[in-house]
């Protein structure tokens, strides 16, 4: 698509939004229902695309992408009327007689830039929230997941006119062009490096932005934890999508007293969940491309590798790998891993954990496995992170009632459910002043009696 064609779509969307057609709640409901029907119609093709791009099994693809997208549509259809309603609020006596209200107004033309690791979910779910809020939408999926980008473009193209919702595919050239255009809101999911560039470009036009980034999400296991269950849940969360999940446990930080038992149980769980040879497991995925495959290979220190880590360059697969005796000086701790490599570090007391977590960039997620209420309280209160779980991992993002987002280097803003609607909505405050009475105290000349009355009202 030429730059002129992309610019034409943006202009058409701005013109369409200006007509006011996206404002009625009924129109938004109709759009969400149409999108839901289209996703169900093309479910098989979506699953095939995710298999092509990331090697995802049908079960994993539906559970983590298609199903969550449909769930978000259902949630919005149930709540959109309440979310979009004008809210009447208390008016102070100083503004008598009047009525105060807050209107829920869409921003306008929204740009959604999505990543390759969950290419369907992270394109469609924010689009659902933006449509529910009454915006027009341009979706820019990742070039690294071309099969999924193609089916997204097909679904959106058949479901909506391009002046309402459109997909623009391509790579860095298209990203760069879109970031020079005027949008009313930008929603970006991706790396911290790319997020900084998006924020710089958005600042040129003072465009509000949500950044869903990542970071090194710690998984803390203390001496009171149910080790066997912790190992099962950690292995599931870490190696889901071959570790290519922004909220995957990036590293283990466990009490040194239980490290050996935890490692033993994680080895057992890897075999139980993926088999003795995961490379022959048809449900085990792959690394997105050769670039990231090579990057991950460079993070594996053979001297510290204690389990797994076998590589197949032809299929771009790396088996679940555990590394022990890891320190913060190792390459694997110098960046977000974003792959099936899990380093294990230890601690002596819980204050050391807090110091370690707080001494590094705030992560997108944090997980603690513990039965010790004091340890749980200390970690959840004193550590800054986007969100997380107690005695589980990753699954918190599947709850529409809770906002999902980062803090600090792991992002800004949030979405899912009500928060997703609010993200793409401007709250417009309006004071409706009546004309049958006009209190004189605010006007000059300022009299002593008016000053006394004003102080009485405002205290």
ZAVO-800565 format. One record per atom (N, C-alpha, C, CB): z, x, y. Coordinates in steps of 0.2 Angstrom, whole numbers, plus 5000, padded with zeros to 4 digits. Glycine has a CB too. Example, Ala and Ser with C-alpha at 12.3 -4.5 7.8 and 13.67 -1.06 7.14 Angstrom:
! residues 2
503950664972;503950624978;503950664984;504550574978;503550644989;503650684995;503950645000;502950704997;
This chain:
! residues 459
500050044994;500050005000;500050045006;500649955000;499650035011;499550075017;500150055022;498950055021;500250105026;500850095031;500650025035;500850155036;500050015037;499849955041;500049895037;499149955042;499949895030;500049835026;500849825026;499749845019;501249885025;501949875025;502149845032;502249945024;501949875037;502149855044;501949775045;501749895049;501349755042;501149685043;501649635039;500449675040;501949665033;502449625030;503049615034;502549655023;503249675037;503849665041;503849625047;504049735043;503249625050;503149575056;503149505053;502449595059;502749495048;502749425045;503449395043;502349425039;503849445041;504549425039;504949405045;504949475035;504849445050;505249435057;504949365060;505149485062;504349355059;504049295062;504349235058;503349295062;504349235051;504549185047;505349165048;504449205040;505749225049;506449205050;506549175057;506849275051;506049185062;506149155068;505949085068;505649185073;505649055063;505548985062;506148945061;504948975057;506648975058;507248945056;507248915049;507448895061;506748925045;506648895039;507148915034;505948905036;507448975035;507849005030;508648985031;507849085030;508748945037;509348935039;509748875035;509348915046;509348815033;509648765029;509948785022;509148705028;510548765021;510848785014;510348765009;511548755014;510048705009;509648675004;509048725003;509448605006;508748755008;508248795007;508448865003;507948825013;509048885004;509248945001;509448924993;509948975004;509748864992;509848844985;509248844981;510248784985;508748814984;508048804981;507848874979;507548774986;507848924984;507648994983;508049024977;507649034989;508649014977;509049054972;508949024965;509749044973;508748954965;508648924958;507948944956;508648844959;507448954960;506848984958;506849054956;506348974964;507249094959;507349164957;507649164950;507749204962;508149114949;508549114942;508049094937;509049064942;507549044938;507049024933;506549084932;506748964935;506449124937;505949174936;506249234932;505649204943;506849244933;507149294929;507249274921;507849314931;507349214920;507449194913;506749194910;507649124913;506249174914;505549174911;505249244909;505049144917;505449294913;505249364912;505849404909;505049394918;506249374906;506849414903;506549464898;507349364899;506149444893;505849494888;505549554892;505349454884;505149534897;504749594900;505249634904;504249564905;505849604907;506349644910;506649694905;506849604914;506849674900;507149714894;506749764892;507349664889;506049754891;505549804889;505549854895;504949774888;505549834901;505449884906;506049934906;505349854913;506649904906;507249944906;507249994899;507849904906;506949974894;506950014888;506450074890;506649974882;505950054893;505450104895;505750164899;504850074898;506050134905;506250184910;506950224908;506450144916;507350184904;508050214903;508250214896;508550184907;507750194891;507950184884;508550134883;508150254882;508650084887;509150044886;509049994881;509350004893;509549974876;509449924871;509449854875;510049934866;509249814871;509149744874;509849714876;508849694869;510349734871;511049714872;511349744879;511549734866;511249804880;511549844886;511149814892;511449914885;510449804891;510149784897;510249714899;509349794895;510449674895;510549604897;511349604899;510549554891;511749634896;512449644898;512549664905;512849674893;512249724906;512349764912;511849744918;512349834911;511349714917;510849704922;510649624923;510249744921;510249604918;510049534918;510549484918;509549524912;511049494914;511649444914;512049444920;512049454908;512149504923;512549504929;512149474935;512749574931;511449484935;511049454940;511049374940;510349474940;511049354934;511049274933;511749254935;510849254926;512249294933;512949264935;513049264942;513449314932;512749314946;512849314953;512449254956;512549374956;511849234953;511549174956;511949114955;510849164952;512249104949;512649044947;513249044952;512949054940;513549104953;514149104958;513949084965;514449174958;513349104967;513149084974;513049014974;512549124976;512648984969;512548914969;513148874969;512048894963;513648894966;514348854966;514648864973;514748884961;514548914977;515048924982;514648924989;515348984981;513948924989;513648944995;513748885001;512848934994;513848824999;514048775004;514648795007;514148705000;515148815004;515848835007;515748895011;516348845002;515348945008;515249005012;514848995019;514949055008;514348955019;513948945024;514248895030;513248925022;514748865028;515048815033;515348845039;515548775029;515248815044;515548835051;516348825050;515248795057;516648875052;517448875052;517748855058;517648935048;518148805059;518448795065;519148825065;518548715066;519348855071;519948895071;520348875077;519748975072;520948895077;521448875082;521248895089;522148905081;521348855094;521148875101;521748885105;520648825104;521848935109;522548945113;522548895118;522549015115;523148885121;523248835126;522848855133;523948825128;522748915133;522448945140;521648915140;522449015140;521448895134;520748875134;520648795133;520348905129;521248765135;521148695134;520748665140;521948665135;520348615139;520248585132;519548615130;520148505133;519548635123;519048665120;519148665113;518848735123;518548685109;518548685102;518248755100;518148635098;518648795096;518348865094;518148855087;518948915094;517548885086;517248885079;516848955078;516748835078;516848975071;516449035069;515849005065;516949085065;515249025067;514649005063;514449065059;514148985068;514249045053;513949105048;513249105049;514149085041;513049165052;512349175054;512049235050;512249175062;511449225047;511149285044;510949335049;510449255040;510849395047;510649445051;509949445053;510749515048;509549425048;508749425050;508349455044;508649455056;508049505046;507649545041;508049595038;506949565044;508149595031;508549645028;508149685023;509049605023;508249755023;507949805019;508449825013;507749865023;508249815007;508749835002;508349894998;508849774997;508649954998;508450014995;508850024988;508450074999;508550014982;508950024976;508850084972;508749964972;509250104968;509150164964;508850154957;509850194963;508850204953;508450204947;508950194941;508150264945;509650194942;510050194936;510150124933;510650234937;510250074938;510250004936;509749974940;510949974937;509049984939;508549974943;508449894944;507950004941;508549854939;508549784940;509149754944;508349744933;509649764941;510349734944;510349754951;510949754940;510349824953;510449844960;509949834965;510649914959;509349804962;508849774967;508949704968;508149784964;509049664962;509149594963;509749564965;508949564956;510349594963;510949564965;511049574973;511549604962;510949624976;511049624984;510549574987;510949684987;509949564984;509449524986;509649454986;508749524982;510049434980;510349364979;510849354985;510649364972;511249404986;511749394992;511349384998;512249454992;510849425000;510549415006;510149355007;510049475007;509849325001;509449265001;510049205003;509149244995;510549214999;511049155000;511349155007;511649174995;511349215010;511549215017;511049195022;511749285019;510449185020;509949155024;509449205027;510249115030;509349265025;508949315027;508249315024;509249385026;507849355027;507149375024;507349445021;506549375028;506949465016;507149525012;506549565010;507549505006;506649625011;506149675008;506549715003;505849715014;506349724997;506649764992;506249824991;506649724985;506549884991;506149944990;506549974983;506249994996;506249964977;506549994971;506350064971;506249954965;506650104966;506550174965;505950184962;507150204961;505650244964;505050264960;505150294954;504650314965;505750314952;505950344946;506050294940;506650384947;506050234942;506050184936;505450134937;506650144937;504850164936;504150124938;504050064934;503650164937;504250054928;504149994924;504549944926;504350014916;505249954928;505649904931;505449884938;506349924931;505249934942;504949914949;504349864948;504749974952;503949874943;503349834942;503549764941;502849864937;504049754936;504149684934;504549654940;504649684928;504949694944;505249664950;504749634954;505749714953;504249674956;503749654960;503349594958;503249714961;503249594951;502949534948;503349474949;502749544941;503949474948;504449414948;504449394955;505149434946;504549434960;504649424967;503949394970;504949484971;503449424968;502749404970;502649334968;502249454968;502749314962;502649254960;503149194962;502649254952;503749214964;504249174966;504249154973;504949194964;504149204978;504149194985;503549214989;504849234987;503449184994;502949214999;503149285002;502749165004;502749325003;502949395006;503249395012;502349435006;503149335016;503549335023;504249315022;503149275027;504449295016;505149275014;505449335010;505149215010;505249345004;505449405000;504949444998;505949374995;504949504999;504349554996;504649614993;503949565002;504249644989;504349714986;503849764988;504349704978;504149814991;503749874992;503849934988;503749895000;503449954983;503550004979;503250074982;503149994972;503450124978;503250194980;503850244980;502950184987;503750304983;504250354983;504450374990;503950414980;504550434991;504850454997;504450445003;504950534997;503850445003;503450425008;503550355011;502650435007;503650305006;503750235008;504450235010;503650195002;504950265007;505650265010;505650285017;506050305006;505350345018;505350375025;505050325030;504950445025;504450295028;504150245033;504550185034;503450225030;504850155029;505250095030;505850115035;505550075024;506150175034;506750195038;506550205046;507050255036;505950205047;505750215054;505550145057;505050255055;505650095053;505450025056;506149985058;505149985050;506049935062;506649895064;506749845059;506449865071;507449855056;507749795052;508349775055;507849825045;508549715053;509249695056;509849715052;509149615056;509649735045;510249765041;509849805036;510649705038;510249855034;509949895028;510549905023;509749975031;510349895017;510849895011;510549955006;510849825007;510950005006;510650065002;511150074996;510550125006;510850084990;511250114985;510950174982;511250064979;511250234982;510950294979;511450354980;510350304983;511150414981;511550474982;511850484988;511150534980;512350524989;512650534995;512250575000;513350584994;511850614997;511350655002;510850605005;510950704998;510550555001;510050515003;510450465008;509750474997;511050445006;511450395010;511550425017;512050385007;511650485018;511750515025;511050515029;511950595024;510450525025;509850515029;509750445031;509250535024;509850395027;509850325029;510250305035;510050275023;510850335035;511350325040;511050355047;512050345039;510750415046;510550445052;509950405055;510250515051;509450385051;508950345053;509150275056;508450335047;509650245053;509850175055;510250185062;510350145050;510550245063;510850255070;510350255075;511250325069;509750275074;509250275079;509150205082;508550305077;509150155078;509050085080;509650045080;508550055076;510250075079;510950045079;510949985074;511150015086;510650005068;510549955063;511149955058;509949965059;511549905057;512149905053;511849915046;512449835053;512349955042;512149975036;512749965031;511950055036;512549955024;513049965019;512750015015;513049895015;513250065013;513050125009;513450115002;513150185012;513150104997;513450114990;513250174987;513250054985;513750224987;513550294985;513950304978;513750344990;514250364978;514550374971;515150424972;514050404966;515150474968;515650524968;515950544961;516250504973;516450584961;516750604955;517350564954;516950684955;517250504950;517750454948;518250484943;517450394946;518850494944;519350514939;519550464934;519950554943;519750484928;520050444923;520650474921;519550434917;521250444923;521950474922;522250444916;522350464928;522450484912;522750464905;523450494905;522350474899;524050454906;524650484905;524950484898;525150454911;525550504898;525850514891;526050444888;526450554891;526150394892;526350324889;525750284887;526750294895;525150304888;524550264887;524450254879;523950304890;524150204878;523850184871;523250234870;523750114870;523350294867;522850344867;522250314863;523150404863;522350284857;521750264853;521350214857;521950234847;521650164860;521250114864;520950144870;521750054866;521350184874;521050224880;520450264878;521550274883;520450294872;519850334870;519250284869;520050374864;519350234866;518850184865;518550164871;519050124860;518950144876;518650114882;518350164886;519250074886;518650224886;518350284890;517650304888;518850344890;517650304881;516950324878;516450274880;517050334870;516650204879;516150154881;515950164888;516450084880;516450174893;516250174900;515850234902;516850164904;516050294899;515750354901;515050354899;516150414898;514850334893;514250344890;513750284890;514350374882;514050234893;513550174895;512950204899;513950124898;512350184897;511750204901;511750284901;511750174908;512050314896;512050384895;512350424901;511350414895;512950384903;513350414909;512950404916;513450484908;512450374916;512050364923;512250304926;511250364921;512950304927;513250244931;513650274936;513650204926;513650244942;513950264948;514750264947;513750234954;514950214943;515650214942;515950234936;515850134943;515550274932;515750304926;516350354927;515150334922;516750354922;517250414923;516950474923;517750404917;517050514928;516650574929;517050634926;516650594937;517750624925;518150674922;518750644920;518250744926;519050674915;519750654912;520250704915;519750664904;520750674918;521350704920;521950674916;521450694928;522150714911;522650684906;523250734906;522350684899;523850704904;524450734903;524350794898;525050684901;524450854899;524350904894;524650894887;524550974897;525150854887;525550844881;525150804876;526250804883;524650754879;524350714874;523550734874;524350644877;523350784877;522650804878;522350814871;522550874881;522650844866;522350854860;522250794856;522750904856;522750744856;522650684853;522150644856;523350644853;522050644863;521550604866;520850634865;521650614874;520750694865;520150724863;519950704856;520150804864;520450714851;520250694844;520050624844;520950704840;520350574847;520150504847;519550494850;520750464850;519350534856;518750524859;518150544854;518750554866;518250594851;517750624846;517650564841;517950684843;518150534838;518050484833;517750424836;518750464831;517850404842;517550354845;516850364847;517950334852;516650424849;515950434850;515550424843;515850514852;515850454838;515450444831;515450374829;515850484826;516050334831;516050264829;515550224833;516750234830;515450234839;515050194843;514350214843;515350204851;514150284842;513550304843;513250334836;513450354848;513650344831;513450374825;513550454825;512750354824;513450484819;513550554819;512950594822;513550574812;512350554823;511850584826;511550534831;511250604821;511850534837;511550484842;510850494844;511950494849;510550544843;509850554844;509350504840;509550624843;509650484834;509350444830;509550364830;509450464822;510050354835;510250294837;509750254841;510950294840;509450204839;508950164843;509250134849;508550114839;509850124849;510250094855;510550144860;510750044853;510350204859;510650264863;510050274868;510850324859;510250274875;509750284880;509550354881;509950254886;509250364887;508950434888;509050444896;508150434887;508950514897;509050534904;508350504908;509150604905;508450494914;507850454918;507250504918;508150434925;507350564919;506750604920;506950684919;506450604927;506450724918;506550794917;506950834922;505850824916;506850814928;507250844933;508050834932;507050814940;508250774931;508950764929;509150794923;509050684930;508750794918;508850814911;509050894912;508250804906;508650934916;508751004917;509351014921;508151034920;509450974926;510150974930;510750974925;510150924935;510750924921;511250914916;511350964911;511250844912;510850994909;510851054904;511251114908;510151074902;511051114914;511351174918;512151164919;511051174925;512351104918;513151084919;513551094913;513251014922;513151104907;513551114901;513651184900;513151084895;514351204899;514551274898;514651274891;515151294902;514251314887;514251314880;514951344877;513751364877;515251384882;515951414880;516451364880;516051474884;516351314884;516851254885;516651194881;517051244892;516051194878;515851134875;516251124868;515051134874;516551074867;516951064861;516651004856;517651044862;516150974859;515850914855;515250894858;516350854854;514750884854;514150854856;513750894860;514250784860;513350874865;512950904869;512250934867;513250964871;512050904861;511350924858;510850884863;511250894851;510250924864;509750904868;509050894865;509650954874;508750844867;508050834864;507550834870;507950774860;507150884872;506750884878;506150834877;506550954879;505950824871;505450774870;505650704872;505150774863;506250684870;506450614872;506950614878;506850584866;507050674881;507550674887;508250644885;507250634893;508450664879;509150634877;509650694876;509050604871;510250684878;510850724877;511350684874;511050754884;511650714869;512150674865;512750674869;512250704858;513250624868;513850624872;514250694871;514350574869;514450724876;514650794876;515350794879;514250844880;515850834876;516550844878;516650914880;517050814873;516950924886;517050994888;517851004889;516651014894;518151054887;518851074887;518951134891;519151074880;519551144893;519851194897;519351204904;519751264893;519251154907;518751154913;519251154919;518351084913;518951194924;519351194930;518851174936;519551274931;519151174942;518751144947;518151204950;519151134953;518251264947;517751314948;517151304944;518051384947;517151264939;516551264934;516051214938;516751224928;515451234936;514851194939;514851124938;514151224936;515151104932;515151034930;515650994935;515451024923;516051024938;516550994943;516351004950;517251024942;515751034951;515451044958;515050984961;515151104958;514950934957;514450884959;514650824954;513750904958;514350764956;514450704952;513950714946;514250644956;514250714940;513950724934;513350684933;514350724928;513450614933;512950564932;512550574925;512450564938;512850584920;512550604914;513150604908;512150664914;512950614902;513350604896;513750664895;512950584890;514050694900;514550754899;515150734902;514150814903;515750744898;516350724900;516850784900;516650664896;517050814906;517550874906;518250844905;517450914912;518650884902;519350864901;519850914905;519550854894;520250894910;520650934914;521350904912;520550934921;521850944913;522550924912;523050924918;522850964906;523550894918;524050894923;524750894920;524050834928;525250914924;525950924922;526450864924;526350984924;526250834931;526650784933;526250734937;527250804937;526450674939;525950624942;525850644949;526350564942;526350684952;526150704959;525650754960;526850734962;525550794954;524950834954;524350804954;525050884948;524350744950;523750704950;523550674957;523850644945;524050654960;523850624967;523650674971;524550594970;523950734971;523650794975;522950814974;524150854974;522850814967;522150824965;521650774967;522050834957;521750714966;521250664968;521250664976;521550594966;521750664980;521750664987;521450724990;522450644990;521450774986;521250844989;520450844988;521550894985;520150794986;519350794985;519150734988;519150804978;518450724989;518150664992;518350604988;517350674992;518450554992;518750484989;518150464985;518850434995;518350444978;517850424973;517750354974;518150444966;517150334971;516950264971;517450224966;516250254969;517650254961;518150224956;518650264954;517750194950;519250234951;519750274948;520050234943;520350294954;520150264937;520450224931;521150264929;519950224926;521650224928;522250254925;522450214919;522750244930;522550254913;522750224907;523550244906;522350254901;523950194906;524650204907;525050134905;524850234913;525650144903;526150094902;526650104907;526350084895;526650154911;527250174915;527050144922;527250254916;527450094924;527350054930;527450094936;527849994930;527850144936;527950184942;527350234943;528550234941;527050254938;526450294938;525850254941;526250334931;525850194938;525250154940;525350134947;525250084936;525950124950;526050104957;525850164961;526750084958;526150224959;525950284963;525250294964;526350344960;524850294959;524150304959;523750254963;523850314952;523950194962;523550134965;523750134972;523650074962;524350154974;524550144981;524350204985;525250134982;524350264982;524350324986;523650364986;524850374984;523250344981;522550374980;522050324984;522350384973;521650354988;521050314991;520450314987;520950344998;520150264985;519550254981;519250184982;519750274974;518650174980;518350114981;518650054977;517650114979;518750064970;519050014966;519150044959;518649944966;519350004955;519450034948;519849984943;519850094948;520150014938;520449974933;521050014931;519949964927;521549964928;522149994925;522049974917;522849954927;522050034913;521950024906;521249994904;522449984903;520750014908;520050004906;519650034911;519949924906;518950034910;518550074915;517850034916;518450144912;517650034922;516950014923;516949934924;516450034918;517249904920;517149824920;517349784926;517549804914;517749824931;517949784937;517349764941;518349834941;516749794940;516249784944;515849714942;515749834944;516049684936;515749624934;516149564937;515749624926;516649574941;517049514944;516749494951;517749534944;516449434951;516149414957;516749404963;515749354956;517349384960;517849374965;518149434969;518449334961;517949494966;518149554970;517649594973;518549604964;517749614979;517249654982;517149724979;517349674989;516449744979;516349814976;516049854981;515849804970;516349914982;516049964987;516550024987;516049924994;516250074991;516650134991;517050144998;516150194991;517350204998;517750225004;517550295006;518450205003;517550315012;517350385013;516750405011;517950425011;516750465007;516050495005;515750444999;516150565002;516150404997;515850364991;515550294994;516350344986;515550285001;515150235003;515550195009;514950184998;515150145011;515450105017;515150035016;515350125024;515649985016;515449915015;515549895008;514749905018;515449835006;515449805000;515049744999;516249794998;515049724992;514649664991;514949634984;513849674990;514549584981;514749544976;515149474978;515249584971;514849424976;515149354977;515249344985;515849354974;515849324987;515949304994;515849364998;516649284995;516049424996;515949485000;515249495001;516349544997;514849484996;514049494997;513749445002;513749484990;513949385002;513749335007;513949365014;514049265005;514549385014;514849405021;514449475023;515549425021;514249515019;513949575021;513349565024;513849615014;512949515022;512249495025;512349445031;511749475020;512949425033;513049375038;513449405044;513449315034;513249375050;513549395056;513949335058;513049405062;514649345059;515049285061;515049275069;515849305059;514749225070;514649205078;515149165080;513949175079;515549195085;516149155088;515849115094;516649205090;516049045094;515849005099;516448965102;515248955097;516548965108;517048915111;516648865115;517448955117;516848805112;516448745115;516948715120;516348695109;516848725127;517348705132;517148635134;517348755138;517648585135;517448525138;517448525145;518048475135;517148465148;516948465155;517448415159;516248445156;517848375155;518248325159;518848355162;518448275154;519048415161;519548445164;519448525165;520248435160;519648545171;519548615173;520148645176;518948625178;520548685172;521148705175;521048765180;521548735169;521348755186;521148805192;521448875192;521348765198;521948885187;522348945188;521949015187;522948945183;521349005184;521049075183;520649095189;520549065177;520549045193;520049055199;520449085205;519748995201;520149125209;520449145215;520349095221;520049215218;520849095225;521349135227;521949135221;521649135234;522249195219;522749195214;523449175218;522749255211;523749115216;524349095219;524949115214;524349015220;525549115217;526049135213;526249085208;526649145218;526149025209;526248975204;525848985198;526248905207;525148995200;524749005194;524849065190;523949015197;525149125194;525349185190;525849165185;525549235195;526349125188;526949115183;526749065177;527449075187;526249025178;526048985173;525649025168;525548925176;525249065170;524849115166;525249155162;524349155170;525849185164;526249225161;526649175155;526749255165;526749115157;527149075153;526649055147;527249005156;526049045148;525549025142;525349085138;524949005145;525349145141;525149205137;525649245133;524749255142;526249225135;526849265131;526949235125;527449265136;
